[in-house]
């Protein structure tokens, strides 16, 4: 039993990325949707996400990346989660994940192969991952 | 005359300082061997007799206050979950309460770690872990482990509030003395150590001072006895913030080089001083204390040499006439004979060199650092810990600085070094010396007469 029954999610912008506006919008949107949001902000390392998830007993981690280096920054994320005892945690990633005009299905596959449960292309509105997360966590 | 007697019961010496509060004047100081094993008052009375011989009439004292680091000080163990998060928060709470922290443990406690706790024989164990509503499994696991301990130390629970009652139940069932405080980290990276500190203080007063033979002092003094490091932190805070009628000095840092440890206290927010810096990591307390157990003049001199390296000490902290052999022999001598006082110039030089290395490392570990991150949009800066580059005052205390020959040269090693621009040490502070050993007295007085305590500090801390 959580003390407020809400599901906890950790969100943040990974790597050397300083885009702070989008993460605030996601914070607002997920809070509004009834999640307990732990926003670790910009310039977050994989360890920052994982440590935050351990202490807060999070149900999901949502990684944001907007500067094109997402693939490099997210490499080994799932493996580290498994090492930290968070193997069952739901992992999403979204943003401008790669540089240039690569086609989305290829990019998506790349991130799903890395162990992310879902990946979202640029231009996705918050409603989509909110709906998916509710489904994945079994929230009606 | 409005006389105040300030008693500092140290591990070896009991020091009594007499202050005339009317004129804000130091009337005298005297010391005698600490006598906690028999009756702590014997040592105190001896020192007081000495004051009487100097013409101070102690029976006229209007205020009598005491602090203590005798009988090992306040020995604590801190337990948390993630090293950088709740373990660090628990450690800061214990240090902030003036404790000596023997070990800090994280994740699930192991049998080996339980043995280490038993061996250290702490006065208090602080158990944290999980944000409020966060992880419960680990703190409950650790409570079960601590329940098995033979050690009879009180346990203060300051973790996830939703696990607190379960944790309390586990420990009570094992007949442990349990206190529950607010979580040291209720939300991620949000530090809340005051409630835990308050309970540590209460447990110290109601229980520990009896165990340590200090209770008799309480009959003599008129307010609760506190751990000496707490008194120094109170002094730092008063100096920085000022009192109602007396302006403070701005941001201060105290460096206390002792025989076993080097302690650094900063009273400053430590917010970024440069533009465009992102702060990361656990929130910093305004008064932050760090204690370096491997940096000291005597008990930990060997550990210091090991940490810094002989070549490094010779090159950076000692004049060229000192050779490796002299250093090694001297360090061996002083770590065996911890009361040793240097006899000749060479020994004094080596002592100063050890103090320089201790200051350098202790300050480096205390202050924050800045990291430059190169992103496709140019450089970005990330700060961890406190930015103390614009610090106003650096204050030195401890035997080597007070009785040594060149305290300023030693303290300068705690300043910003342009070859290591990532370390946010003070750039150009004024340097003060606590030459009359008054910091703990100032801290004690700050509780009852803050204006006068601050005036006393301004008068007796000497700029060097």
Interface residues (C-beta under 8 A of the other chain):
Chain A: X1 X2 X3 X4 X8 X16 X17 X18 X36 X38 X40 X41 X42 X43 X44 X48 X51 X52 X54 X55 X56 X57 X58 X67 X68 X69
Chain B: X81 X82 X84 X85 X86 X130 X131 X132 X133 X134 X135 X136 X161 X162 X185 X187 X188 X189 X278 X280 X373 X374 X375 X376 X377 X380 X382
